[in-house]
């Protein structure tokens, strides 16, 4: 494998960076909003699951007394 010099590497990075299709501001904003919404939904789901299992474990512990 051929070795590249640091300057060649920097030039290759610049060339590849020009090929990148950057998202628009609207796409970035919408993606961020979707992340917040999905994170909130998952947090509420896991809160419900955790509360359910907490209730089951507490009920079982009360039976054991």
C-alpha positions as CSV (number, residue, x, y, z in Angstrom):
1,X,0.0,0.0,0.0
2,X,1.4,3.4,-1.0
3,X,2.1,5.9,1.7
4,X,0.5,9.3,1.4
5,X,2.1,12.5,2.6
6,X,0.3,14.8,5.1
7,X,-0.3,17.3,2.3
8,X,-1.7,14.7,-0.1
9,X,-4.0,13.5,2.7
10,X,-5.2,17.1,3.4
11,X,-5.9,17.6,-0.3
12,X,-7.8,14.3,-0.5
13,X,-9.9,15.3,2.5
14,X,-10.7,18.6,0.9
15,X,-11.7,16.9,-2.4
16,X,-14.0,14.4,-0.5
17,X,-15.5,17.1,1.6
18,X,-16.6,19.0,-1.6
19,X,-18.5,15.9,-2.6
20,X,-20.6,15.8,0.6
21,X,-24.3,16.8,0.2
22,X,-24.9,18.8,3.3
23,X,-28.5,18.9,4.7
24,X,-30.5,22.1,4.6
25,X,-31.4,24.0,7.7
26,X,-35.0,22.7,7.5
27,X,-33.8,19.0,7.2
28,X,-31.5,19.5,10.2
29,X,-34.2,21.1,12.2
30,X,-36.8,18.4,11.4
31,X,-34.3,15.6,12.1
32,X,-33.5,17.2,15.5
33,X,-37.2,17.6,16.3
34,X,-37.8,13.9,15.4
35,X,-35.0,12.9,17.7
36,X,-36.5,14.9,20.6
37,X,-40.0,13.4,19.9
38,X,-38.8,9.8,19.7
39,X,-36.6,10.2,22.8
40,X,-39.6,11.5,24.7
41,X,-41.8,8.7,23.5
42,X,-39.2,6.1,24.4
43,X,-38.6,7.7,27.8
44,X,-42.4,7.6,28.6
45,X,-42.6,3.9,27.4
46,X,-39.7,2.9,29.6
47,X,-41.2,4.8,32.5
48,X,-44.4,2.9,32.1
49,X,-42.6,-0.5,31.8
50,X,-40.5,0.3,34.9
51,X,-43.5,1.4,36.9
52,X,-45.3,-1.8,35.9
53,X,-42.5,-4.0,37.0
54,X,-42.1,-1.9,40.2
55,X,-45.7,-2.5,41.0
56,X,-45.4,-6.3,40.3
57,X,-42.3,-6.6,42.5
58,X,-43.9,-4.6,45.3
59,X,-47.0,-6.8,45.2
60,X,-44.9,-10.0,45.3
61,X,-42.9,-8.6,48.2
62,X,-46.1,-7.8,50.1
63,X,-47.3,-11.4,49.6
64,X,-44.0,-12.7,50.9
65,X,-44.4,-10.9,54.3
